[in-house]
Amino acid sequence: MSLRIEPTGDALVLSIDRPKTKNALDRDLTRRLAEAVRTAEADPRVRGIVLTATGEETFASGGDLHEIARAVREGAGPSGVLDMYEDLVVLETCELPVVAAVQGDVYGGGCELLLLCDMVLVEAHTSLAFRHARMGLSPAWGGLTRLVERVGPIEAPRLLFSAEKIGAEEAARIGLVNEVVPKGTSRERALERIGRIAGGARAVIAAQKRALLAVRAAMRGDAIERERAIFAEVWGGPAHQAAIDAFFRRRG
């Protein structure tokens, strides 16, 4: 099972559970994630979603490179990766608040996943890196647009161009995440957040989330579509091919 689903109090806890791939995101996982979110949204007892992962080392390592490499080797286009966005974006568009409880490091597409959540709590030992450039790619799931929204046009190029790894405290300082919490406490803290949200009317919180999404959509215009076109442009190119080859050489 790549996704653990656990009702807990007012929340539904969704835990990414792919330890052999360092919790990489593949198509099966994103489908399961979207299905779980839609089911929770239809249940009036659920007041929010906590998104976390198993283990202590990695929250999400990005897109599954085995799946990506297979597509490149077979000459497939970028649609397989781009289409995963339709499942992932449900986190942003659903009417329930989504709080990420980050218990380990986050890389590449994993950072894009965090940007789809309404709030992000990270444990003090974790680090984050937009590693797309090192893999010869650009964000595929709206992460570039959302990164500019979160941290602004000064910090976004630094994180994207250099693939620089930053710690939890710096991530909070620049506005990439909401709060830094002690190791082993992110899930508990996220559940507390959902508990506080449950003090308000579900319909009102849902309306507020719809309003926030509408405002962001108006500000974005066609930015995400343009961003995804750039991903398609570099997909399978020399830099992407070289990065995949280097990854599998390191793996032996």
Summary of the structure (lengths in Angstrom):
residues: 252
radius of gyration: 17.4
end to end distance: 26.7
largest distance: 54.1
contacts: 849
relative contact order: 0.15
helix: 53%
strand: 17%
